[in-house]
Amino acid sequence: MSIEDRIAEAIVEEKFLAATGPGGQNVNKVATAVQLRVDVFRLGLPPFAYQKLKLLAGTKLTAAGELLITARRFRTQEANRDDARARLAELIAEAHVQQAKRRATKPSKAAKARRVDDKKGRSAVKAGRGKVRVE
């Protein structure tokens, strides 16, 4: 079952708008752009996914917790509708991806010894760069 199938019709509210761009007179006559409104609280996302969705959505997420996606790339309502739903599904799928937690590591004793030896070597090289004394 894909994510698109899990997004219930009751959660998604569609609105058709007059689009801009290519389409000639058709643009002036037909509302081909689609605006999806999704209540993210009703999606039932786990807390980590909700937090990541807030970051990914940015300004597309309203203060009321609605995700707004506007699709006007294509000339037909159906193509724009499919595009908007695909973008919604992609956003939700990306929000579910968890990054591996970073574990703090410490350098080994051998690594520390190598670092000190390198520092001593550099110190010796720099000490040899001083003024030459003629006695």
Secondary structure, 3 states (H helix, E strand, C coil): CCHHHHCCCCCEEEEEECCCCCCCHHHHHCCCEEEEEEEHHHHCCCHHHHHHHHHHHHHHECCCCEEEEEECCCCCHHHHHHHHHHHHHHHHHHHCCCCCCCCCCCCCHHHHHHHHHHHHHHHHHHHCCCCCCCC
